[in-house]
Amino acid sequence: MVGLIIVFCLGVLNFAAHKAVLESGHPMLAHVPWFFQPLGGRLSLIVEFAMLLGAMVMAAAGSSGWAWVYALYTVLNGFSAWLIYSGKV
């Protein structure tokens, strides 16, 4: 149960980082593949949701490994979002 709550909280952070990048107007967003461009790039949020859902299902089933993988993904995602949003890339 604790793993499920942690994965959910990490998911909130991932969605916040993802939304910040989408709204940043960074020139790199113009190079997003065509299948993520509908709805202003928000279609990629569906992929983010699918990853969160999968991690939550596996955490609810008792797999702590998937929670750790999702935590690592969150760290990398947050670092990438910071680089993009701050203009360092």
PyMOL Python script that loads the backbone (N, CA, C, O; Angstrom):
from pymol import cmd

cmd.read_pdbstr("""\
ATOM      1  N   MET A   1       0.814  -1.195   0.000  1.00  0.00           N
ATOM      2  CA  MET A   1       0.000   0.000   0.000  1.00  0.00           C
ATOM      3  C   MET A   1       0.863   1.267   0.000  1.00  0.00           C
ATOM      4  O   MET A   1       0.540   2.245  -0.673  1.00  0.00           O
ATOM      5  N   VAL A   2       1.956   1.238   0.756  1.00  0.00           N
ATOM      6  CA  VAL A   2       2.847   2.393   0.815  1.00  0.00           C
ATOM      7  C   VAL A   2       3.478   2.642  -0.550  1.00  0.00           C
ATOM      8  O   VAL A   2       3.610   3.789  -0.977  1.00  0.00           O
ATOM      9  N   GLY A   3       3.871   1.560  -1.238  1.00  0.00           N
ATOM     10  CA  GLY A   3       4.456   1.694  -2.571  1.00  0.00           C
ATOM     11  C   GLY A   3       3.488   2.324  -3.559  1.00  0.00           C
ATOM     12  O   GLY A   3       3.884   3.116  -4.414  1.00  0.00           O
ATOM     13  N   LEU A   4       2.225   1.967  -3.434  1.00  0.00           N
ATOM     14  CA  LEU A   4       1.201   2.523  -4.313  1.00  0.00           C
ATOM     15  C   LEU A   4       1.058   4.030  -4.089  1.00  0.00           C
ATOM     16  O   LEU A   4       0.928   4.792  -5.047  1.00  0.00           O
ATOM     17  N   ILE A   5       1.083   4.450  -2.847  1.00  0.00           N
ATOM     18  CA  ILE A   5       0.968   5.878  -2.523  1.00  0.00           C
ATOM     19  C   ILE A   5       2.191   6.641  -3.024  1.00  0.00           C
ATOM     20  O   ILE A   5       2.069   7.750  -3.543  1.00  0.00           O
ATOM     21  N   ILE A   6       3.365   6.042  -2.866  1.00  0.00           N
ATOM     22  CA  ILE A   6       4.591   6.690  -3.333  1.00  0.00           C
ATOM     23  C   ILE A   6       4.578   6.831  -4.843  1.00  0.00           C
ATOM     24  O   ILE A   6       4.931   7.887  -5.369  1.00  0.00           O
ATOM     25  N   VAL A   7       4.173   5.775  -5.555  1.00  0.00           N
ATOM     26  CA  VAL A   7       4.109   5.836  -7.020  1.00  0.00           C
ATOM     27  C   VAL A   7       3.100   6.892  -7.454  1.00  0.00           C
ATOM     28  O   VAL A   7       3.344   7.619  -8.417  1.00  0.00           O
ATOM     29  N   PHE A   8       1.975   6.985  -6.760  1.00  0.00           N
ATOM     30  CA  PHE A   8       0.983   7.999  -7.100  1.00  0.00           C
ATOM     31  C   PHE A   8       1.562   9.400  -6.934  1.00  0.00           C
ATOM     32  O   PHE A   8       1.378  10.252  -7.803  1.00  0.00           O
ATOM     33  N   CYS A   9       2.253   9.646  -5.833  1.00  0.00           N
ATOM     34  CA  CYS A   9       2.867  10.961  -5.591  1.00  0.00           C
ATOM     35  C   CYS A   9       3.934  11.277  -6.638  1.00  0.00           C
ATOM     36  O   CYS A   9       4.044  12.414  -7.097  1.00  0.00           O
ATOM     37  N   LEU A  10       4.712  10.271  -7.010  1.00  0.00           N
ATOM     38  CA  LEU A  10       5.701  10.467  -8.075  1.00  0.00           C
ATOM     39  C   LEU A  10       5.008  10.781  -9.400  1.00  0.00           C
ATOM     40  O   LEU A  10       5.510  11.572 -10.199  1.00  0.00           O
ATOM     41  N   GLY A  11       3.860  10.162  -9.626  1.00  0.00           N
ATOM     42  CA  GLY A  11       3.093  10.437 -10.837  1.00  0.00           C
ATOM     43  C   GLY A  11       2.626  11.880 -10.903  1.00  0.00           C
ATOM     44  O   GLY A  11       2.631  12.488 -11.973  1.00  0.00           O
ATOM     45  N   VAL A  12       2.223  12.428  -9.767  1.00  0.00           N
ATOM     46  CA  VAL A  12       1.821  13.836  -9.719  1.00  0.00           C
ATOM     47  C   VAL A  12       3.002  14.722 -10.107  1.00  0.00           C
ATOM     48  O   VAL A  12       2.843  15.683 -10.860  1.00  0.00           O
ATOM     49  N   LEU A  13       4.176  14.398  -9.593  1.00  0.00           N
ATOM     50  CA  LEU A  13       5.380  15.163  -9.947  1.00  0.00           C
ATOM     51  C   LEU A  13       5.686  15.051 -11.443  1.00  0.00           C
ATOM     52  O   LEU A  13       6.043  16.039 -12.084  1.00  0.00           O
ATOM     53  N   ASN A  14       5.546  13.846 -11.993  1.00  0.00           N
ATOM     54  CA  ASN A  14       5.810  13.653 -13.418  1.00  0.00           C
ATOM     55  C   ASN A  14       4.843  14.452 -14.280  1.00  0.00           C
ATOM     56  O   ASN A  14       5.253  15.062 -15.268  1.00  0.00           O
ATOM     57  N   PHE A  15       3.560  14.454 -13.914  1.00  0.00           N
ATOM     58  CA  PHE A  15       2.584  15.225 -14.679  1.00  0.00           C
ATOM     59  C   PHE A  15       2.876  16.721 -14.582  1.00  0.00           C
ATOM     60  O   PHE A  15       2.739  17.439 -15.573  1.00  0.00           O
ATOM     61  N   ALA A  16       3.273  17.197 -13.417  1.00  0.00           N
ATOM     62  CA  ALA A  16       3.600  18.611 -13.257  1.00  0.00           C
ATOM     63  C   ALA A  16       4.801  18.992 -14.120  1.00  0.00           C
ATOM     64  O   ALA A  16       4.793  20.034 -14.776  1.00  0.00           O
ATOM     65  N   ALA A  17       5.824  18.152 -14.118  1.00  0.00           N
ATOM     66  CA  ALA A  17       7.010  18.417 -14.936  1.00  0.00           C
ATOM     67  C   ALA A  17       6.659  18.377 -16.418  1.00  0.00           C
ATOM     68  O   ALA A  17       7.111  19.222 -17.192  1.00  0.00           O
ATOM     69  N   HIS A  18       5.868  17.413 -16.803  1.00  0.00           N
ATOM     70  CA  HIS A  18       5.465  17.264 -18.203  1.00  0.00           C
ATOM     71  C   HIS A  18       4.674  18.493 -18.662  1.00  0.00           C
ATOM     72  O   HIS A  18       4.924  19.030 -19.741  1.00  0.00           O
ATOM     73  N   LYS A  19       3.738  18.925 -17.851  1.00  0.00           N
ATOM     74  CA  LYS A  19       2.914  20.086 -18.199  1.00  0.00           C
ATOM     75  C   LYS A  19       3.763  21.356 -18.265  1.00  0.00           C
ATOM     76  O   LYS A  19       3.552  22.192 -19.143  1.00  0.00           O
ATOM     77  N   ALA A  20       4.712  21.506 -17.354  1.00  0.00           N
ATOM     78  CA  ALA A  20       5.593  22.676 -17.384  1.00  0.00           C
ATOM     79  C   ALA A  20       6.395  22.726 -18.671  1.00  0.00           C
ATOM     80  O   ALA A  20       6.579  23.795 -19.252  1.00  0.00           O
ATOM     81  N   VAL A  21       6.870  21.581 -19.114  1.00  0.00           N
ATOM     82  CA  VAL A  21       7.636  21.532 -20.367  1.00  0.00           C
ATOM     83  C   VAL A  21       6.733  21.860 -21.544  1.00  0.00           C
ATOM     84  O   VAL A  21       7.127  22.618 -22.431  1.00  0.00           O
ATOM     85  N   LEU A  22       5.524  21.301 -21.566  1.00  0.00           N
ATOM     86  CA  LEU A  22       4.602  21.581 -22.670  1.00  0.00           C
ATOM     87  C   LEU A  22       4.257  23.063 -22.756  1.00  0.00           C
ATOM     88  O   LEU A  22       4.104  23.603 -23.851  1.00  0.00           O
ATOM     89  N   GLU A  23       4.136  23.713 -21.622  1.00  0.00           N
ATOM     90  CA  GLU A  23       3.761  25.124 -21.607  1.00  0.00           C
ATOM     91  C   GLU A  23       4.951  26.070 -21.687  1.00  0.00           C
ATOM     92  O   GLU A  23       4.769  27.287 -21.726  1.00  0.00           O
ATOM     93  N   SER A  24       6.165  25.530 -21.712  1.00  0.00           N
ATOM     94  CA  SER A  24       7.357  26.376 -21.732  1.00  0.00           C
ATOM     95  C   SER A  24       7.570  27.059 -23.083  1.00  0.00           C
ATOM     96  O   SER A  24       8.225  28.098 -23.159  1.00  0.00           O
ATOM     97  N   GLY A  25       7.023  26.481 -24.137  1.00  0.00           N
ATOM     98  CA  GLY A  25       7.222  27.052 -25.462  1.00  0.00           C
ATOM     99  C   GLY A  25       8.637  26.867 -25.984  1.00  0.00           C
ATOM    100  O   GLY A  25       9.067  27.599 -26.875  1.00  0.00           O
ATOM    101  N   HIS A  26       9.351  25.916 -25.452  1.00  0.00           N
ATOM    102  CA  HIS A  26      10.734  25.654 -25.857  1.00  0.00           C
ATOM    103  C   HIS A  26      10.780  25.262 -27.331  1.00  0.00           C
ATOM    104  O   HIS A  26       9.924  24.504 -27.787  1.00  0.00           O
ATOM    105  N   PRO A  27      11.764  25.763 -28.091  1.00  0.00           N
ATOM    106  CA  PRO A  27      11.865  25.443 -29.521  1.00  0.00           C
ATOM    107  C   PRO A  27      12.018  23.945 -29.806  1.00  0.00           C
ATOM    108  O   PRO A  27      11.672  23.479 -30.892  1.00  0.00           O
ATOM    109  N   MET A  28      12.530  23.203 -28.840  1.00  0.00           N
ATOM    110  CA  MET A  28      12.712  21.766 -29.030  1.00  0.00           C
ATOM    111  C   MET A  28      11.366  21.056 -29.208  1.00  0.00           C
ATOM    112  O   MET A  28      11.308  19.981 -29.805  1.00  0.00           O
ATOM    113  N   LEU A  29      10.297  21.647 -28.697  1.00  0.00           N
ATOM    114  CA  LEU A  29       8.980  21.021 -28.824  1.00  0.00           C
ATOM    115  C   LEU A  29       8.501  20.974 -30.273  1.00  0.00           C
ATOM    116  O   LEU A  29       7.614  20.189 -30.607  1.00  0.00           O
ATOM    117  N   ALA A  30       9.075  21.800 -31.122  1.00  0.00           N
ATOM    118  CA  ALA A  30       8.720  21.771 -32.540  1.00  0.00           C
ATOM    119  C   ALA A  30       9.224  20.499 -33.216  1.00  0.00           C
ATOM    120  O   ALA A  30       8.763  20.153 -34.303  1.00  0.00           O
ATOM    121  N   HIS A  31      10.155  19.807 -32.588  1.00  0.00           N
ATOM    122  CA  HIS A  31      10.738  18.590 -33.155  1.00  0.00           C
ATOM    123  C   HIS A  31      10.107  17.322 -32.608  1.00  0.00           C
ATOM    124  O   HIS A  31      10.627  16.227 -32.823  1.00  0.00           O
ATOM    125  N   VAL A  32       8.994  17.458 -31.903  1.00  0.00           N
ATOM    126  CA  VAL A  32       8.289  16.305 -31.346  1.00  0.00           C
ATOM    127  C   VAL A  32       7.706  15.500 -32.501  1.00  0.00           C
ATOM    128  O   VAL A  32       7.205  16.089 -33.459  1.00  0.00           O
ATOM    129  N   PRO A  33       7.755  14.168 -32.439  1.00  0.00           N
ATOM    130  CA  PRO A  33       7.184  13.357 -33.523  1.00  0.00           C
ATOM    131  C   PRO A  33       5.730  13.714 -33.798  1.00  0.00           C
ATOM    132  O   PRO A  33       5.007  14.147 -32.900  1.00  0.00           O
ATOM    133  N   TRP A  34       5.313  13.534 -35.027  1.00  0.00           N
ATOM    134  CA  TRP A  34       3.977  13.958 -35.473  1.00  0.00           C
ATOM    135  C   TRP A  34       2.849  13.340 -34.664  1.00  0.00           C
ATOM    136  O   TRP A  34       1.807  13.972 -34.491  1.00  0.00           O
ATOM    137  N   PHE A  35       3.028  12.108 -34.155  1.00  0.00           N
ATOM    138  CA  PHE A  35       1.930  11.457 -33.447  1.00  0.00           C
ATOM    139  C   PHE A  35       1.731  11.993 -32.034  1.00  0.00           C
ATOM    140  O   PHE A  35       0.754  11.634 -31.376  1.00  0.00           O
ATOM    141  N   PHE A  36       2.644  12.852 -31.552  1.00  0.00           N
ATOM    142  CA  PHE A  36       2.458  13.492 -30.245  1.00  0.00           C
ATOM    143  C   PHE A  36       1.988  14.938 -30.379  1.00  0.00           C
ATOM    144  O   PHE A  36       1.693  15.578 -29.370  1.00  0.00           O
ATOM    145  N   GLN A  37       1.911  15.470 -31.608  1.00  0.00           N
ATOM    146  CA  GLN A  37       1.554  16.865 -31.787  1.00  0.00           C
ATOM    147  C   GLN A  37       0.060  17.171 -31.717  1.00  0.00           C
ATOM    148  O   GLN A  37      -0.286  18.315 -31.422  1.00  0.00           O
ATOM    149  N   PRO A  38      -0.855  16.221 -31.970  1.00  0.00           N
ATOM    150  CA  PRO A  38      -2.274  16.568 -31.835  1.00  0.00           C
ATOM    151  C   PRO A  38      -2.585  17.064 -30.421  1.00  0.00           C
ATOM    152  O   PRO A  38      -1.960  16.642 -29.448  1.00  0.00           O
ATOM    153  N   LEU A  39      -3.529  17.936 -30.331  1.00  0.00           N
ATOM    154  CA  LEU A  39      -3.954  18.532 -29.059  1.00  0.00           C
ATOM    155  C   LEU A  39      -2.828  19.328 -28.406  1.00  0.00           C
ATOM    156  O   LEU A  39      -2.751  19.405 -27.180  1.00  0.00           O
ATOM    157  N   GLY A  40      -1.972  19.907 -29.203  1.00  0.00           N
ATOM    158  CA  GLY A  40      -0.897  20.739 -28.664  1.00  0.00           C
ATOM    159  C   GLY A  40       0.157  19.964 -27.900  1.00  0.00           C
ATOM    160  O   GLY A  40       0.775  20.509 -26.985  1.00  0.00           O
ATOM    161  N   GLY A  41       0.378  18.709 -28.252  1.00  0.00           N
ATOM    162  CA  GLY A  41       1.370  17.888 -27.577  1.00  0.00           C
ATOM    163  C   GLY A  41       0.826  17.176 -26.352  1.00  0.00           C
ATOM    164  O   GLY A  41       1.539  16.416 -25.697  1.00  0.00           O
ATOM    165  N   ARG A  42      -0.420  17.422 -26.051  1.00  0.00           N
ATOM    166  CA  ARG A  42      -0.997  16.830 -24.849  1.00  0.00           C
ATOM    167  C   ARG A  42      -1.310  15.342 -25.008  1.00  0.00           C
ATOM    168  O   ARG A  42      -1.630  14.663 -24.032  1.00  0.00           O
ATOM    169  N   LEU A  43      -1.219  14.848 -26.221  1.00  0.00           N
ATOM    170  CA  LEU A  43      -1.389  13.414 -26.436  1.00  0.00           C
ATOM    171  C   LEU A  43      -0.292  12.639 -25.705  1.00  0.00           C
ATOM    172  O   LEU A  43      -0.489  11.488 -25.318  1.00  0.00           O
ATOM    173  N   SER A  44       0.851  13.272 -25.522  1.00  0.00           N
ATOM    174  CA  SER A  44       1.938  12.619 -24.791  1.00  0.00           C
ATOM    175  C   SER A  44       1.579  12.425 -23.315  1.00  0.00           C
ATOM    176  O   SER A  44       2.169  11.581 -22.639  1.00  0.00           O
ATOM    177  N   LEU A  45       0.623  13.197 -22.819  1.00  0.00           N
ATOM    178  CA  LEU A  45       0.168  12.997 -21.439  1.00  0.00           C
ATOM    179  C   LEU A  45      -0.546  11.653 -21.279  1.00  0.00           C
ATOM    180  O   LEU A  45      -0.577  11.091 -20.185  1.00  0.00           O
ATOM    181  N   ILE A  46      -1.117  11.142 -22.367  1.00  0.00           N
ATOM    182  CA  ILE A  46      -1.747   9.818 -22.324  1.00  0.00           C
ATOM    183  C   ILE A  46      -0.682   8.747 -22.103  1.00  0.00           C
ATOM    184  O   ILE A  46      -0.900   7.791 -21.358  1.00  0.00           O
ATOM    185  N   VAL A  47       0.455   8.908 -22.746  1.00  0.00           N
ATOM    186  CA  VAL A  47       1.565   7.972 -22.541  1.00  0.00           C
ATOM    187  C   VAL A  47       2.046   8.061 -21.097  1.00  0.00           C
ATOM    188  O   VAL A  47       2.332   7.044 -20.465  1.00  0.00           O
ATOM    189  N   GLU A  48       2.133   9.281 -20.582  1.00  0.00           N
ATOM    190  CA  GLU A  48       2.537   9.481 -19.182  1.00  0.00           C
ATOM    191  C   GLU A  48       1.552   8.781 -18.240  1.00  0.00           C
ATOM    192  O   GLU A  48       1.955   8.143 -17.268  1.00  0.00           O
ATOM    193  N   PHE A  49       0.254   8.910 -18.543  1.00  0.00           N
ATOM    194  CA  PHE A  49      -0.765   8.259 -17.718  1.00  0.00           C
ATOM    195  C   PHE A  49      -0.650   6.738 -17.793  1.00  0.00           C
ATOM    196  O   PHE A  49      -0.795   6.056 -16.779  1.00  0.00           O
ATOM    197  N   ALA A  50      -0.391   6.202 -18.988  1.00  0.00           N
ATOM    198  CA  ALA A  50      -0.260   4.747 -19.144  1.00  0.00           C
ATOM    199  C   ALA A  50       0.918   4.225 -18.332  1.00  0.00           C
ATOM    200  O   ALA A  50       0.835   3.152 -17.734  1.00  0.00           O
ATOM    201  N   MET A  51       2.008   4.974 -18.309  1.00  0.00           N
ATOM    202  CA  MET A  51       3.166   4.553 -17.518  1.00  0.00           C
ATOM    203  C   MET A  51       2.844   4.589 -16.027  1.00  0.00           C
ATOM    204  O   MET A  51       3.221   3.684 -15.283  1.00  0.00           O
ATOM    205  N   LEU A  52       2.144   5.639 -15.594  1.00  0.00           N
ATOM    206  CA  LEU A  52       1.756   5.737 -14.190  1.00  0.00           C
ATOM    207  C   LEU A  52       0.807   4.611 -13.815  1.00  0.00           C
ATOM    208  O   LEU A  52       0.964   3.986 -12.766  1.00  0.00           O
ATOM    209  N   LEU A  53      -0.164   4.353 -14.655  1.00  0.00           N
ATOM    210  CA  LEU A  53      -1.128   3.285 -14.379  1.00  0.00           C
ATOM    211  C   LEU A  53      -0.437   1.933 -14.268  1.00  0.00           C
ATOM    212  O   LEU A  53      -0.720   1.157 -13.356  1.00  0.00           O
ATOM    213  N   GLY A  54       0.471   1.653 -15.202  1.00  0.00           N
ATOM    214  CA  GLY A  54       1.210   0.388 -15.151  1.00  0.00           C
ATOM    215  C   GLY A  54       2.031   0.254 -13.887  1.00  0.00           C
ATOM    216  O   GLY A  54       2.053  -0.808 -13.264  1.00  0.00           O
ATOM    217  N   ALA A  55       2.708   1.327 -13.503  1.00  0.00           N
ATOM    218  CA  ALA A  55       3.519   1.286 -12.282  1.00  0.00           C
ATOM    219  C   ALA A  55       2.634   1.114 -11.052  1.00  0.00           C
ATOM    220  O   ALA A  55       3.006   0.404 -10.118  1.00  0.00           O
ATOM    221  N   MET A  56       1.463   1.758 -11.042  1.00  0.00           N
ATOM    222  CA  MET A  56       0.559   1.630  -9.898  1.00  0.00           C
ATOM    223  C   MET A  56      -0.020   0.224  -9.799  1.00  0.00           C
ATOM    224  O   MET A  56      -0.164  -0.314  -8.701  1.00  0.00           O
ATOM    225  N   VAL A  57      -0.351  -0.371 -10.938  1.00  0.00           N
ATOM    226  CA  VAL A  57      -0.878  -1.738 -10.933  1.00  0.00           C
ATOM    227  C   VAL A  57       0.176  -2.701 -10.397  1.00  0.00           C
ATOM    228  O   VAL A  57      -0.129  -3.574  -9.585  1.00  0.00           O
ATOM    229  N   MET A  58       1.413  -2.540 -10.852  1.00  0.00           N
ATOM    230  CA  MET A  58       2.472  -3.435 -10.399  1.00  0.00           C
ATOM    231  C   MET A  58       2.799  -3.198  -8.924  1.00  0.00           C
ATOM    232  O   MET A  58       3.076  -4.152  -8.197  1.00  0.00           O
ATOM    233  N   ALA A  59       2.770  -1.943  -8.473  1.00  0.00           N
ATOM    234  CA  ALA A  59       3.021  -1.657  -7.059  1.00  0.00           C
ATOM    235  C   ALA A  59       1.902  -2.225  -6.193  1.00  0.00           C
ATOM    236  O   ALA A  59       2.156  -2.726  -5.098  1.00  0.00           O
ATOM    237  N   ALA A  60       0.666  -2.150  -6.680  1.00  0.00           N
ATOM    238  CA  ALA A  60      -0.464  -2.702  -5.927  1.00  0.00           C
ATOM    239  C   ALA A  60      -0.375  -4.218  -5.836  1.00  0.00           C
ATOM    240  O   ALA A  60      -0.865  -4.822  -4.882  1.00  0.00           O
ATOM    241  N   ALA A  61       0.260  -4.834  -6.845  1.00  0.00           N
ATOM    242  CA  ALA A  61       0.429  -6.280  -6.842  1.00  0.00           C
ATOM    243  C   ALA A  61       1.602  -6.713  -5.956  1.00  0.00           C
ATOM    244  O   ALA A  61       1.852  -7.907  -5.792  1.00  0.00           O
ATOM    245  N   GLY A  62       2.313  -5.745  -5.391  1.00  0.00           N
ATOM    246  CA  GLY A  62       3.395  -6.075  -4.469  1.00  0.00           C
ATOM    247  C   GLY A  62       4.783  -6.047  -5.074  1.00  0.00           C
ATOM    248  O   GLY A  62       5.740  -6.462  -4.420  1.00  0.00           O
ATOM    249  N   SER A  63       4.922  -5.574  -6.296  1.00  0.00           N
ATOM    250  CA  SER A  63       6.225  -5.528  -6.950  1.00  0.00           C
ATOM    251  C   SER A  63       6.931  -4.213  -6.625  1.00  0.00           C
ATOM    252  O   SER A  63       6.634  -3.179  -7.222  1.00  0.00           O
ATOM    253  N   SER A  64       7.849  -4.259  -5.695  1.00  0.00           N
ATOM    254  CA  SER A  64       8.560  -3.034  -5.322  1.00  0.00           C
ATOM    255  C   SER A  64       9.585  -2.629  -6.386  1.00  0.00           C
ATOM    256  O   SER A  64       9.984  -1.466  -6.452  1.00  0.00           O
ATOM    257  N   GLY A  65      10.004  -3.572  -7.204  1.00  0.00           N
ATOM    258  CA  GLY A  65      10.958  -3.270  -8.268  1.00  0.00           C
ATOM    259  C   GLY A  65      10.408  -2.251  -9.251  1.00  0.00           C
ATOM    260  O   GLY A  65      11.127  -1.352  -9.688  1.00  0.00           O
ATOM    261  N   TRP A  66       9.136  -2.389  -9.599  1.00  0.00           N
ATOM    262  CA  TRP A  66       8.512  -1.451 -10.521  1.00  0.00           C
ATOM    263  C   TRP A  66       8.400  -0.068  -9.900  1.00  0.00           C
ATOM    264  O   TRP A  66       8.505   0.933 -10.608  1.00  0.00           O
ATOM    265  N   ALA A  67       8.190   0.005  -8.601  1.00  0.00           N
ATOM    266  CA  ALA A  67       8.146   1.300  -7.920  1.00  0.00           C
ATOM    267  C   ALA A  67       9.518   1.974  -7.978  1.00  0.00           C
ATOM    268  O   ALA A  67       9.608   3.186  -8.171  1.00  0.00           O
ATOM    269  N   TRP A  68      10.578   1.195  -7.812  1.00  0.00           N
ATOM    270  CA  TRP A  68      11.927   1.757  -7.906  1.00  0.00           C
ATOM    271  C   TRP A  68      12.240   2.223  -9.323  1.00  0.00           C
ATOM    272  O   TRP A  68      12.865   3.267  -9.510  1.00  0.00           O
ATOM    273  N   VAL A  69      11.810   1.456 -10.320  1.00  0.00           N
ATOM    274  CA  VAL A  69      12.018   1.854 -11.722  1.00  0.00           C
ATOM    275  C   VAL A  69      11.271   3.156 -12.005  1.00  0.00           C
ATOM    276  O   VAL A  69      11.797   4.046 -12.673  1.00  0.00           O
ATOM    277  N   TYR A  70      10.050   3.262 -11.495  1.00  0.00           N
ATOM    278  CA  TYR A  70       9.271   4.482 -11.703  1.00  0.00           C
ATOM    279  C   TYR A  70       9.901   5.652 -10.957  1.00  0.00           C
ATOM    280  O   TYR A  70       9.846   6.785 -11.435  1.00  0.00           O
ATOM    281  N   ALA A  71      10.492   5.401  -9.804  1.00  0.00           N
ATOM    282  CA  ALA A  71      11.190   6.461  -9.072  1.00  0.00           C
ATOM    283  C   ALA A  71      12.399   6.949  -9.869  1.00  0.00           C
ATOM    284  O   ALA A  71      12.646   8.153  -9.946  1.00  0.00           O
ATOM    285  N   LEU A  72      13.153   6.025 -10.462  1.00  0.00           N
ATOM    286  CA  LEU A  72      14.285   6.409 -11.303  1.00  0.00           C
ATOM    287  C   LEU A  72      13.797   7.203 -12.510  1.00  0.00           C
ATOM    288  O   LEU A  72      14.409   8.205 -12.880  1.00  0.00           O
ATOM    289  N   TYR A  73      12.709   6.768 -13.123  1.00  0.00           N
ATOM    290  CA  TYR A  73      12.117   7.493 -14.248  1.00  0.00           C
ATOM    291  C   TYR A  73      11.740   8.912 -13.820  1.00  0.00           C
ATOM    292  O   TYR A  73      11.940   9.862 -14.578  1.00  0.00           O
ATOM    293  N   THR A  74      11.201   9.060 -12.622  1.00  0.00           N
ATOM    294  CA  THR A  74      10.806  10.371 -12.118  1.00  0.00           C
ATOM    295  C   THR A  74      12.013  11.283 -11.951  1.00  0.00           C
ATOM    296  O   THR A  74      11.949  12.465 -12.291  1.00  0.00           O
ATOM    297  N   VAL A  75      13.097  10.752 -11.438  1.00  0.00           N
ATOM    298  CA  VAL A  75      14.317  11.548 -11.275  1.00  0.00           C
ATOM    299  C   VAL A  75      14.833  12.009 -12.637  1.00  0.00           C
ATOM    300  O   VAL A  75      15.162  13.182 -12.812  1.00  0.00           O
ATOM    301  N   LEU A  76      14.903  11.097 -13.594  1.00  0.00           N
ATOM    302  CA  LEU A  76      15.379  11.455 -14.934  1.00  0.00           C
ATOM    303  C   LEU A  76      14.431  12.431 -15.616  1.00  0.00           C
ATOM    304  O   LEU A  76      14.871  13.369 -16.281  1.00  0.00           O
ATOM    305  N   ASN A  77      13.141  12.214 -15.455  1.00  0.00           N
ATOM    306  CA  ASN A  77      12.134  13.093 -16.042  1.00  0.00           C
ATOM    307  C   ASN A  77      12.226  14.494 -15.434  1.00  0.00           C
ATOM    308  O   ASN A  77      12.148  15.491 -16.151  1.00  0.00           O
ATOM    309  N   GLY A  78      12.391  14.564 -14.129  1.00  0.00           N
ATOM    310  CA  GLY A  78      12.509  15.856 -13.462  1.00  0.00           C
ATOM    311  C   GLY A  78      13.759  16.611 -13.890  1.00  0.00           C
ATOM    312  O   GLY A  78      13.719  17.823 -14.101  1.00  0.00           O
ATOM    313  N   PHE A  79      14.867  15.892 -14.016  1.00  0.00           N
ATOM    314  CA  PHE A  79      16.108  16.516 -14.467  1.00  0.00           C
ATOM    315  C   PHE A  79      15.970  17.031 -15.897  1.00  0.00           C
ATOM    316  O   PHE A  79      16.398  18.142 -16.210  1.00  0.00           O
ATOM    317  N   SER A  80      15.372  16.219 -16.756  1.00  0.00           N
ATOM    318  CA  SER A  80      15.162  16.636 -18.145  1.00  0.00           C
ATOM    319  C   SER A  80      14.246  17.851 -18.221  1.00  0.00           C
ATOM    320  O   SER A  80      14.518  18.790 -18.969  1.00  0.00           O
ATOM    321  N   ALA A  81      13.166  17.836 -17.452  1.00  0.00           N
ATOM    322  CA  ALA A  81      12.235  18.968 -17.441  1.00  0.00           C
ATOM    323  C   ALA A  81      12.930  20.232 -16.949  1.00  0.00           C
ATOM    324  O   ALA A  81      12.707  21.317 -17.487  1.00  0.00           O
ATOM    325  N   TRP A  82      13.775  20.092 -15.925  1.00  0.00           N
ATOM    326  CA  TRP A  82      14.506  21.253 -15.418  1.00  0.00           C
ATOM    327  C   TRP A  82      15.438  21.818 -16.486  1.00  0.00           C
ATOM    328  O   TRP A  82      15.518  23.034 -16.663  1.00  0.00           O
ATOM    329  N   LEU A  83      16.145  20.935 -17.200  1.00  0.00           N
ATOM    330  CA  LEU A  83      17.042  21.397 -18.263  1.00  0.00           C
ATOM    331  C   LEU A  83      16.287  22.148 -19.354  1.00  0.00           C
ATOM    332  O   LEU A  83      16.732  23.197 -19.819  1.00  0.00           O
ATOM    333  N   ILE A  84      15.142  21.601 -19.759  1.00  0.00           N
ATOM    334  CA  ILE A  84      14.350  22.217 -20.819  1.00  0.00           C
ATOM    335  C   ILE A  84      13.728  23.528 -20.332  1.00  0.00           C
ATOM    336  O   ILE A  84      13.832  24.558 -20.999  1.00  0.00           O
ATOM    337  N   TYR A  85      13.089  23.481 -19.181  1.00  0.00           N
ATOM    338  CA  TYR A  85      12.364  24.646 -18.675  1.00  0.00           C
ATOM    339  C   TYR A  85      13.292  25.805 -18.323  1.00  0.00           C
ATOM    340  O   TYR A  85      12.927  26.969 -18.485  1.00  0.00           O
ATOM    341  N   SER A  86      14.490  25.484 -17.841  1.00  0.00           N
ATOM    342  CA  SER A  86      15.434  26.539 -17.469  1.00  0.00           C
ATOM    343  C   SER A  86      16.203  27.094 -18.673  1.00  0.00           C
ATOM    344  O   SER A  86      16.928  28.081 -18.551  1.00  0.00           O
ATOM    345  N   GLY A  87      16.041  26.457 -19.826  1.00  0.00           N
ATOM    346  CA  GLY A  87      16.720  26.934 -21.033  1.00  0.00           C
ATOM    347  C   GLY A  87      18.163  26.507 -21.142  1.00  0.00           C
ATOM    348  O   GLY A  87      18.918  27.084 -21.926  1.00  0.00           O
ATOM    349  N   LYS A  88      18.563  25.519 -20.383  1.00  0.00           N
ATOM    350  CA  LYS A  88      19.943  25.038 -20.436  1.00  0.00           C
ATOM    351  C   LYS A  88      20.185  24.125 -21.636  1.00  0.00           C
ATOM    352  O   LYS A  88      21.327  23.771 -21.930  1.00  0.00           O
ATOM    353  N   VAL A  89      19.124  23.749 -22.321  1.00  0.00           N
ATOM    354  CA  VAL A  89      19.249  22.909 -23.507  1.00  0.00           C
ATOM    355  C   VAL A  89      18.808  23.695 -24.707  1.00  0.00           C
ATOM    356  O   VAL A  89      18.829  23.179 -25.824  1.00  0.00           O
TER     357      VAL A  89
END
""", "prot")
cmd.dss("prot")
cmd.show_as("cartoon", "prot")
cmd.util.cbc("prot")
cmd.orient("prot")
